[in-house]
Amino acid sequence: VRDLLALEIDVAELLPADDIGYGFDNIADVLQVSPVLMERYLSAARRISRTAVGDTTIPVGYQTYNVHHGLIQTDRLDEAAPVGSRGGTIVRHVFPVDGEYEISVTLQRNVDDEYLGLERERKLDLRLDDRRLQLFTIAASPKKIVLGGGTPPDAHLKIRVPVKAGARELAATFLKDTLIKEGIIERVRDDVVQTYFEGVATITVAGPFNVQGPGETVNRERIFICRPSRAADEQACATKILSNLAHRAYRRPVGADDMTQLLALYKTGAQNGGFESGVRLALQKILVSPAFLFRAEVDPPGAAPGAIYTVNDVELASRLSFFLWSSIPDDQLLAVAESGRLSDPSVLQAQVRRMMADPRSGALVKNFAGQWLFLRNIARISPDTTTFPYFDENLRHALAKETELLIESQLREDRSVVDLLKTDYTFLNQRLAEHYGIKGIYGNEFRRVKLEDPNRHGLLGQASILAVTSYPNRTAPTIRGKWVLEQLLGSPPPPPPPNVPSLKEDATTQKLTMRERMEQHRANPTCAVCHRMMDPLGFALENFDGLGGWRASTGPG
């Protein structure tokens, strides 16, 4: 959708997650289209097409962006945040049409619905595309304020403004109000920083009100490659628009049958709502077409069942694009494929190098490496707060980011995959450096750091891998060993037999080390078959705790 229509849509809000097989979510034999999923596809297509074309009849809607309560908002968020800011959040919001929108902000509260940290006056800076909309003053309150006990301190944090259609950046941050003692910077950073607030809880966008028109957006320019000046030209222009969209969406030449269906829908929509309404209805059809939703490869005529054959250039273009970009081929790749030149080794190599240099190749790291290494699971880990009281959302975000940046650097430098096990550098920000006990790293920005501790070399020294292969309250040598066998060595252990007992959890076992508890477990011959393959690999990582922190002792627990 992003590359077809130049439209930023979070389809994860519109569609359920794909089923996973063998660690990946694009394995055909585990994917299916249920009636419910088909309805969701239709609903998503309606919403996307209305947003892309610009529907001036769109009703008033509300979109709320939540900030996780576990995110510590004590410093500047990242490089996108205004200089001199602190905490808050930055979101990308698609304004569907030109009109007025109400933007409101709420503050974080604790579990007792109390607003904390209002001991002094504070300033909230609300910006749209880095242009200040309003600098709000939050009055000081000498005592805690409870929600429902009078006017909330964030009741006035709202503004109604005219906004042009398109994807825009909304930022709600505080002017920095940290108090630190004077001294050398390294000494200051070791002191306790006094904070006076918990931070922003939500940004809500309501609208549109007083619609002015569909606006001139990038996505409308991508769709309307022609504009009919008179009614007699509308059919020809619609044909040109829809054939262009279908060609790029279906990733192949468009046939007469394709256009017959699309133009029939265009005529139906145009009769009811005019030219743009007709294009919008036909666009819905494109977005739910199997040619768009699936990457299908048809056996060549006369091919024997089970025979091996070379995919054609157009199919190769889709394979290449979805692997490197997780998206559709661009115009250049599609043109090369349709000319029959993509299968030429020199042409193929040139296209791969061009595509890897494109920022879209970052999807190879996020999607392929994210699934291969289980980085996606970081979003779902829930460390036990008693065992790991220092865990917060800042650390969660940093864990995945470190590994993604390392994988990307190895790709860009064209290194051997084996080097991933022995890299002597990584990427850190202050929060992750503190977790590793590395001094001298300040701020939320990630930077490349030479590792002095050999225990942190390579993927197996990274907290992201170690955290997703642990239990919430302890390490899991078996899971870690199984991960190494499956993800790194490609030699998965046999599936466990039925009715395998779990580790005993009682007062006696709590006094034993993990190695001693596993030895008891392996005393069962049924369990020993698999565990003698996995456990040695897992115990090699036992000096890392359940969140990847280094520990000199692996005592009971």
C-alpha positions as CSV (number, residue, x, y, z in Angstrom):
1,V,0.0,0.0,0.0
2,R,2.8,2.4,0.8
3,D,4.6,1.8,-2.5
4,L,1.5,1.4,-4.6
5,L,-0.3,4.5,-3.4
6,A,2.3,6.5,-1.4
7,L,0.0,6.1,1.6
8,E,1.2,5.4,5.1
9,I,-1.3,3.0,6.7
10,D,-0.8,0.7,9.7
11,V,-2.5,-2.3,8.3
12,A,-1.7,-4.2,11.6
13,E,-4.7,-2.3,13.0
14,L,-7.0,-3.5,10.2
15,L,-5.9,-7.1,9.7
16,P,-5.1,-10.0,12.1
17,A,-1.6,-11.4,12.2
18,D,-0.6,-14.0,9.7
19,D,-0.2,-17.6,10.9
20,I,3.4,-18.7,11.5
21,G,5.1,-21.8,10.2
22,Y,8.7,-22.8,10.6
23,G,9.3,-19.5,12.3
24,F,8.1,-17.4,9.3
25,D,4.7,-15.8,8.5
26,N,4.9,-16.2,4.7
27,I,4.9,-20.0,4.5
28,A,2.1,-21.0,2.1
29,D,1.1,-24.3,3.7
30,V,0.1,-22.6,7.0
31,L,-1.7,-19.6,5.5
32,Q,-5.4,-19.6,4.7
33,V,-8.1,-17.1,4.0
34,S,-11.1,-17.6,6.3
35,P,-14.4,-15.9,5.8
36,V,-13.6,-13.5,8.6
37,L,-10.2,-12.6,7.1
38,M,-11.9,-12.0,3.8
39,E,-14.3,-9.6,5.4
40,R,-11.4,-7.8,7.1
41,Y,-9.6,-7.5,3.7
42,L,-12.8,-5.9,2.2
43,S,-13.1,-3.6,5.1
44,A,-9.4,-2.6,4.9
45,A,-9.7,-2.0,1.1
46,R,-12.7,0.3,1.7
47,R,-10.8,2.4,4.3
48,I,-7.6,2.5,2.3
49,S,-9.2,3.5,-1.0
50,R,-11.3,6.2,0.7
51,T,-8.2,7.6,2.4
52,A,-6.0,7.4,-0.8
53,V,-8.6,9.1,-3.1
54,G,-9.9,11.5,-0.5
55,D,-13.5,11.2,0.6
56,T,-15.1,14.5,1.5
57,T,-18.1,12.7,2.9
58,I,-16.0,10.9,5.5
59,P,-17.6,11.1,9.0
60,V,-15.9,12.5,12.0
61,G,-13.6,9.9,13.5
62,Y,-11.2,9.6,16.5
63,Q,-7.7,8.1,16.6
64,T,-5.9,7.7,19.9
65,Y,-2.2,7.0,20.1
66,N,-1.2,5.5,23.5
67,V,2.2,5.8,25.2
68,H,3.1,2.7,27.2
69,H,3.1,3.5,30.9
70,G,6.4,1.6,31.3
71,L,8.2,4.1,29.0
72,I,10.5,6.3,31.1
73,Q,10.1,9.8,29.8
74,T,13.1,11.4,31.5
75,D,15.1,12.5,28.4
76,R,14.8,13.5,24.8
77,L,13.1,10.7,22.9
78,D,15.3,10.5,19.8
79,E,16.8,12.6,17.0
80,A,13.3,13.4,15.6
81,A,12.3,15.1,18.9
82,P,12.8,18.9,19.2
83,V,16.1,20.0,20.7
84,G,15.7,20.9,24.3
85,S,12.6,18.6,24.7
86,R,12.0,15.8,27.1
87,G,9.7,12.8,27.2
88,G,6.4,12.8,25.3
89,T,5.8,11.1,22.0
90,I,5.9,11.5,18.3
91,V,3.4,9.9,15.9
92,R,2.6,9.8,12.2
93,H,-1.0,10.5,11.5
94,V,-2.8,10.4,8.1
95,F,-5.2,13.4,7.8
96,P,-7.7,12.1,5.2
97,V,-8.9,15.5,3.8
98,D,-8.3,19.2,4.1
99,G,-10.3,20.4,7.1
100,E,-10.2,21.2,10.8
101,Y,-9.0,18.7,13.4
102,E,-9.0,18.7,17.2
103,I,-5.8,17.5,18.7
104,S,-5.7,16.7,22.5
105,V,-3.2,15.3,24.9
106,T,-3.6,13.5,28.2
107,L,-1.0,13.0,31.0
108,Q,0.1,9.8,32.6
109,R,-1.5,8.7,35.8
110,N,-0.6,5.9,38.3
111,V,-2.7,2.9,39.2
112,D,-4.7,5.0,41.6
113,D,-5.6,7.5,38.8
114,E,-3.4,10.1,40.4
115,Y,-1.6,12.7,38.4
116,L,2.0,12.8,39.7
117,G,4.8,15.2,39.4
118,L,3.0,18.5,39.2
119,E,5.0,20.1,41.9
120,R,6.0,22.9,39.6
121,E,4.7,24.6,36.5
122,R,5.5,22.8,33.3
123,K,5.3,23.5,29.5
124,L,3.9,21.1,26.9
125,D,5.0,21.8,23.4
126,L,2.6,20.5,20.7
127,R,3.9,20.5,17.2
128,L,2.7,19.5,13.7
129,D,5.5,18.8,11.2
130,D,7.9,20.5,13.6
131,R,5.8,23.7,13.6
132,R,4.6,24.7,17.0
133,L,0.8,24.7,17.3
134,Q,0.6,25.6,21.0
135,L,2.9,25.9,24.1
136,F,0.6,24.8,26.9
137,T,1.2,25.7,30.5
138,I,0.4,23.1,33.1
139,A,-0.1,24.8,36.5
140,A,1.8,23.6,39.5
141,S,-0.1,21.7,42.2
142,P,1.3,21.2,45.7
143,K,-0.5,17.8,46.1
144,K,-1.6,14.9,44.1
145,I,-4.6,15.3,41.9
146,V,-7.0,12.3,41.5
147,L,-9.0,11.8,38.3
148,G,-12.6,12.7,38.9
149,G,-11.7,15.1,41.7
150,G,-12.4,18.4,39.9
151,T,-10.9,19.7,36.7
152,P,-8.1,17.5,35.5
153,P,-4.8,19.2,34.9
154,D,-4.8,18.1,31.3
155,A,-8.3,19.2,30.5
156,H,-7.1,22.2,28.6
157,L,-4.4,20.4,26.5
158,K,-6.4,20.5,23.3
159,I,-6.5,22.7,20.2
160,R,-8.6,22.8,17.0
161,V,-6.6,23.7,13.9
162,P,-6.9,23.6,10.1
163,V,-4.7,20.8,8.6
164,K,-4.0,19.9,5.0
165,A,-4.6,16.3,4.0
166,G,-1.7,13.8,4.1
167,A,0.6,12.0,6.5
168,R,2.0,14.4,9.0
169,E,4.1,14.2,12.2
170,L,2.6,15.1,15.5
171,A,4.8,15.7,18.5
172,A,3.8,16.3,22.1
173,T,6.9,16.9,24.3
174,F,7.9,18.8,27.4
175,L,10.4,21.6,27.5
176,K,13.3,20.2,29.4
177,D,13.1,20.9,33.1
178,T,15.6,18.6,34.7
179,L,17.6,19.9,37.6
180,I,21.2,18.5,37.9
181,K,24.1,19.6,40.1
182,E,27.0,21.4,38.6
183,G,30.1,19.3,37.8
184,I,32.0,17.4,35.2
185,I,29.5,15.8,32.8
186,E,30.6,12.2,33.7
187,R,30.1,12.9,37.4
188,V,26.7,14.6,36.8
189,R,25.3,11.7,34.9
190,D,26.0,9.3,37.8
191,D,23.9,11.5,40.1
192,V,20.2,10.9,40.6
193,V,18.2,13.2,38.2
194,Q,15.2,14.8,39.7
195,T,12.1,14.4,37.6
196,Y,8.8,16.1,38.1
197,F,6.4,14.2,35.9
198,E,5.5,10.8,34.5
199,G,4.8,12.1,31.0
200,V,2.4,12.1,28.1
201,A,-0.2,9.3,28.1
202,T,-2.1,9.8,24.8
203,I,-2.5,12.0,21.7
204,T,-6.0,11.9,20.2
205,V,-6.9,13.3,16.8
206,A,-10.6,14.0,16.1
207,G,-12.0,15.1,12.8
208,P,-12.4,16.2,10.1
209,F,-14.6,19.2,10.9
210,N,-15.6,21.8,8.2
211,V,-14.1,19.7,5.3
212,Q,-12.6,22.0,2.7
213,G,-11.8,19.3,0.0
214,P,-9.8,16.1,-0.7
215,G,-6.6,18.1,-0.8
216,E,-3.6,17.7,-3.0
217,T,-1.7,14.8,-1.5
218,V,1.2,12.6,-2.7
219,N,-1.2,9.6,-2.8
220,R,-3.7,11.5,-5.0
221,E,-0.8,12.4,-7.4
222,R,0.2,8.8,-7.5
223,I,-3.4,7.7,-8.4
224,F,-4.6,10.5,-10.7
225,I,-2.0,10.4,-13.4
226,C,-4.5,12.2,-15.7
227,R,-7.4,14.6,-15.0
228,P,-10.3,14.6,-17.4
229,S,-11.3,18.1,-18.6
230,R,-14.7,17.1,-19.8
231,A,-17.1,14.3,-19.3
232,A,-16.3,12.6,-22.7
233,D,-12.7,12.1,-21.5
234,E,-13.5,10.4,-18.2
235,Q,-13.7,6.8,-19.5
236,A,-10.3,7.1,-21.2
237,C,-8.7,8.7,-18.2
238,A,-10.1,6.1,-15.9
239,T,-8.7,3.3,-18.1
240,K,-5.3,4.9,-18.0
241,I,-5.4,5.3,-14.2
242,L,-6.7,1.8,-13.4
243,S,-4.4,0.0,-15.9
244,N,-1.4,1.8,-14.2
245,L,-2.6,0.9,-10.7
246,A,-3.4,-2.7,-11.7
247,H,0.0,-3.2,-13.5
248,R,1.9,-2.1,-10.4
249,A,-0.4,-3.9,-7.9
250,Y,-0.5,-7.2,-9.8
251,R,3.2,-7.0,-10.7
252,R,2.6,-8.2,-14.3
253,P,1.1,-7.0,-17.6
254,V,-2.6,-6.3,-17.3
255,G,-4.9,-8.3,-19.5
256,A,-8.2,-7.5,-21.1
257,D,-10.1,-9.5,-18.5
258,D,-8.5,-7.5,-15.7
259,M,-9.6,-4.2,-17.2
260,T,-13.2,-5.4,-18.0
261,Q,-13.8,-6.1,-14.3
262,L,-12.2,-2.9,-13.1
263,L,-14.0,-0.7,-15.7
264,A,-17.4,-2.3,-14.8
265,L,-16.9,-1.2,-11.2
266,Y,-15.6,2.2,-12.2
267,K,-18.9,2.8,-14.2
268,T,-21.0,1.7,-11.2
269,G,-19.2,4.0,-8.9
270,A,-19.1,6.9,-11.3
271,Q,-22.9,6.7,-11.9
272,N,-23.5,7.1,-8.1
273,G,-20.8,9.6,-7.2
274,G,-18.8,10.9,-10.1
275,F,-15.4,10.2,-11.7
276,E,-13.4,10.0,-8.4
277,S,-16.0,7.8,-6.8
278,G,-15.7,5.4,-9.7
279,V,-11.9,5.2,-9.4
280,R,-12.2,4.6,-5.7
281,L,-14.6,1.7,-6.1
282,A,-12.3,0.1,-8.8
283,L,-9.3,0.6,-6.5
284,Q,-11.1,-1.4,-3.8
285,K,-11.3,-4.3,-6.2
286,I,-7.5,-4.0,-6.9
287,L,-6.7,-4.1,-3.2
288,V,-8.7,-7.4,-2.6
289,S,-7.7,-9.1,-5.9
290,P,-5.8,-12.4,-5.4
291,A,-3.3,-11.0,-7.8
292,F,-2.4,-8.3,-5.3
293,L,-2.8,-10.3,-2.0
294,F,-0.9,-13.4,-3.1
295,R,2.3,-14.1,-4.9
296,A,1.3,-16.9,-7.2
297,E,3.5,-18.8,-9.7
298,V,1.7,-20.8,-12.4
299,D,3.3,-23.9,-13.8
300,P,4.3,-23.4,-17.4
301,P,2.2,-25.2,-20.0
302,G,3.1,-28.9,-20.4
303,A,5.2,-29.1,-17.2
304,A,5.2,-32.5,-15.7
305,P,4.0,-32.8,-12.1
306,G,6.9,-32.3,-9.8
307,A,9.2,-31.1,-12.6
308,I,11.8,-28.5,-11.9
309,Y,11.7,-25.4,-14.1
310,T,12.9,-21.8,-14.1
311,V,10.4,-19.1,-13.0
312,N,9.9,-16.4,-15.6
313,D,11.4,-13.0,-15.2
314,V,8.2,-11.3,-14.0
315,E,7.8,-14.0,-11.2
316,L,11.5,-13.6,-10.4
317,A,10.9,-9.8,-9.9
318,S,8.3,-10.4,-7.3
319,R,10.4,-13.0,-5.5
320,L,13.3,-10.5,-5.4
321,S,11.2,-7.6,-4.4
322,F,9.3,-9.3,-1.6
323,F,12.5,-10.8,-0.2
324,L,14.6,-7.6,-0.2
325,W,11.9,-5.0,0.3
326,S,8.9,-6.9,1.7
327,S,6.9,-5.0,-1.0
328,I,6.1,-4.8,-4.7
329,P,8.6,-4.2,-7.5
330,D,9.2,-0.7,-8.5
331,D,8.8,0.6,-12.0
332,Q,12.5,-0.1,-13.0
333,L,12.5,-3.7,-11.7
334,L,9.2,-4.4,-13.4
335,A,10.3,-2.9,-16.7
336,V,13.6,-5.0,-16.7
337,A,11.6,-8.1,-15.9
338,E,9.0,-7.5,-18.6
339,S,11.8,-7.0,-21.1
340,G,13.1,-10.5,-20.3
341,R,16.5,-9.3,-19.1
342,L,16.2,-9.9,-15.4
343,S,17.3,-13.5,-15.6
344,D,20.6,-12.4,-17.1
345,P,23.2,-12.9,-14.2
346,S,24.8,-9.5,-14.8
347,V,21.5,-7.7,-14.9
348,L,20.2,-9.5,-11.9
349,Q,23.3,-8.6,-9.9
350,A,23.0,-5.0,-10.8
351,Q,19.3,-4.9,-9.7
352,V,20.1,-6.6,-6.4
353,R,22.9,-4.0,-5.7
354,R,20.5,-1.2,-6.6
355,M,17.8,-2.6,-4.4
356,M,20.1,-3.2,-1.4
357,A,21.2,0.5,-1.6
358,D,17.6,1.6,-1.4
359,P,16.3,2.4,2.2
360,R,13.5,-0.1,1.6
361,S,16.0,-2.9,2.0
362,G,15.8,-2.2,5.7
363,A,12.7,-4.4,5.6
364,L,15.1,-7.4,5.0
365,V,16.5,-6.8,8.5
366,K,13.2,-6.1,10.2
367,N,11.2,-8.8,8.7
368,F,13.6,-11.6,7.7
369,A,16.1,-11.2,10.6
370,G,13.3,-10.3,13.0
371,Q,11.6,-13.7,12.3
372,W,14.8,-15.7,12.0
373,L,16.2,-14.5,15.3
374,F,12.9,-14.2,17.1
375,L,13.3,-10.5,17.6
376,R,9.6,-10.0,17.0
377,N,9.0,-11.8,20.3
378,I,10.6,-9.0,22.2
379,A,7.4,-7.0,22.0
380,R,5.7,-9.9,23.9
381,I,8.1,-10.7,26.6
382,S,6.9,-9.9,30.1
383,P,9.8,-10.2,32.6
384,D,8.8,-10.8,36.2
385,T,8.9,-7.5,38.1
386,T,10.2,-9.1,41.3
387,T,13.1,-10.8,39.5
388,F,13.8,-7.9,37.1
389,P,12.5,-4.7,38.8
390,Y,14.6,-2.5,36.5
391,F,13.0,-3.6,33.2
392,D,11.1,-0.8,31.4
393,E,9.9,-0.1,27.9
394,N,13.0,1.9,27.0
395,L,15.0,-1.3,27.5
396,R,12.5,-3.3,25.5
397,H,12.9,-1.0,22.5
398,A,16.7,-0.9,22.8
399,L,17.0,-4.7,22.8
400,A,15.5,-5.2,19.3
401,K,17.2,-2.1,17.9
402,E,20.7,-3.2,18.8
403,T,20.4,-6.5,17.0
404,E,18.7,-4.9,13.9
405,L,21.5,-2.4,13.6
406,L,24.1,-5.1,13.9
407,I,22.5,-7.2,11.2
408,E,22.1,-4.2,9.0
409,S,25.8,-3.2,9.3
410,Q,26.9,-6.7,8.5
411,L,24.7,-6.7,5.4
412,R,25.9,-3.2,4.2
413,E,29.5,-4.3,4.7
414,D,28.9,-7.5,2.8
415,R,30.3,-9.7,5.6
416,S,30.1,-13.4,6.0
417,V,27.1,-14.7,7.9
418,V,29.5,-16.5,10.2
419,D,30.8,-13.1,11.4
420,L,27.5,-12.6,13.2
421,L,28.8,-15.0,15.9
422,K,32.0,-13.1,16.5
423,T,31.5,-9.3,15.9
424,D,33.5,-7.3,18.3
425,Y,31.3,-4.2,18.1
426,T,27.6,-3.4,18.6
427,F,25.2,-0.4,18.7
428,L,24.2,1.1,22.0
429,N,22.3,3.9,23.6
430,Q,22.5,5.0,27.2
431,R,19.7,2.7,28.4
432,L,21.2,-0.4,26.9
433,A,24.8,0.5,27.9
434,E,23.6,0.8,31.5
435,H,22.1,-2.7,31.2
436,Y,25.4,-4.0,30.0
437,G,27.4,-2.1,32.5
438,I,29.3,-0.1,29.8
439,K,30.2,3.5,30.8
440,G,30.4,6.7,28.8
441,I,27.3,6.3,26.6
442,Y,24.8,9.1,27.0
443,G,21.5,9.9,25.3
444,N,18.8,7.8,23.5
445,E,20.7,7.9,20.1
446,F,22.3,4.6,19.1
447,R,26.0,4.7,18.1
448,R,28.5,2.0,17.1
449,V,30.7,0.9,20.0
450,K,33.8,-1.3,20.2
451,L,33.2,-4.1,22.7
452,E,36.0,-4.7,25.3
453,D,34.2,-7.6,26.9
454,P,34.5,-10.8,24.7
455,N,31.4,-12.2,26.4
456,R,29.4,-9.6,24.5
457,H,30.8,-10.6,21.1
458,G,28.4,-11.7,18.4
459,L,24.7,-12.5,18.4
460,L,24.9,-14.8,21.4
461,G,26.1,-11.9,23.6
462,Q,23.1,-9.7,22.8
463,A,20.4,-9.3,25.4
464,S,17.6,-9.5,22.8
465,I,18.5,-13.1,21.9
466,L,19.0,-14.1,25.5
467,A,15.7,-12.5,26.7
468,V,13.5,-14.1,24.1
469,T,14.9,-17.5,25.0
470,S,14.2,-17.2,28.7
471,Y,11.3,-17.5,31.0
472,P,9.8,-14.4,32.8
473,N,11.6,-15.2,36.0
474,R,14.6,-17.3,35.1
475,T,16.9,-18.6,32.3
476,A,15.9,-21.5,30.1
477,P,19.0,-23.5,29.0
478,T,16.8,-25.9,27.1
479,I,15.1,-23.1,25.1
480,R,18.4,-21.4,24.4
481,G,20.0,-24.7,23.3
482,K,17.0,-25.5,21.0
483,W,17.2,-21.9,19.6
484,V,20.9,-22.5,18.7
485,L,20.2,-25.9,17.1
486,E,17.3,-24.6,15.0
487,Q,18.1,-21.0,14.1
488,L,21.9,-21.1,13.8
489,L,22.8,-24.8,13.1
490,G,19.7,-25.8,11.2
491,S,19.6,-29.1,13.2
492,P,16.4,-29.0,15.2
493,P,16.0,-31.7,18.0
494,P,13.3,-34.3,17.6
495,P,9.9,-33.3,18.9
496,P,9.3,-34.0,22.6
497,P,7.4,-37.2,23.4
498,P,3.9,-36.8,24.9
499,N,3.3,-36.2,28.6
500,V,6.9,-35.0,29.3
501,P,7.0,-33.6,32.9
502,S,8.1,-30.0,33.5
503,L,10.7,-28.9,35.9
504,K,9.7,-29.3,39.5
505,E,8.9,-26.0,41.2
506,D,9.0,-26.4,45.0
507,A,11.0,-25.2,48.1
508,T,13.6,-27.9,47.6
509,T,14.3,-27.2,43.9
510,Q,14.6,-23.5,44.5
511,K,17.7,-24.1,46.5
512,L,19.4,-25.9,43.5
513,T,21.2,-24.3,40.6
514,M,19.7,-24.5,37.2
515,R,22.3,-27.1,36.2
516,E,21.4,-29.3,39.2
517,R,17.7,-29.0,38.4
518,M,18.2,-30.0,34.8
519,E,20.3,-33.0,35.9
520,Q,17.4,-34.2,37.9
521,H,15.1,-33.7,34.9
522,R,17.5,-35.6,32.6
523,A,17.5,-38.6,35.0
524,N,14.3,-39.5,33.2
525,P,15.5,-41.5,30.1
526,T,12.6,-40.2,28.1
527,C,13.7,-36.6,28.7
528,A,17.4,-37.3,28.3
529,V,17.0,-38.2,24.6
530,C,16.5,-34.5,23.6
531,H,18.1,-32.7,26.5
532,R,21.5,-34.2,26.0
533,M,21.5,-32.3,22.6
534,M,20.1,-29.0,23.8
535,D,21.3,-28.5,27.3
536,P,25.1,-28.2,26.8
537,L,24.5,-25.4,24.3
538,G,22.1,-23.6,26.6
539,F,24.4,-24.0,29.7
540,A,27.2,-22.3,27.7
541,L,25.0,-19.2,28.0
542,E,24.0,-19.6,31.6
543,N,26.2,-16.7,32.8
544,F,23.6,-14.5,31.2
545,D,20.5,-14.0,33.3
546,G,16.9,-14.0,31.9
547,L,17.3,-10.5,30.5
548,G,20.8,-11.0,29.1
549,G,22.6,-9.3,32.0
550,W,26.0,-10.8,32.8
551,R,26.4,-12.6,36.2
552,A,29.6,-14.1,37.6
553,S,27.6,-16.7,39.6
554,T,24.8,-18.9,38.4
555,G,23.5,-19.8,41.9
556,P,20.1,-21.2,42.8
557,G,17.0,-20.1,40.9
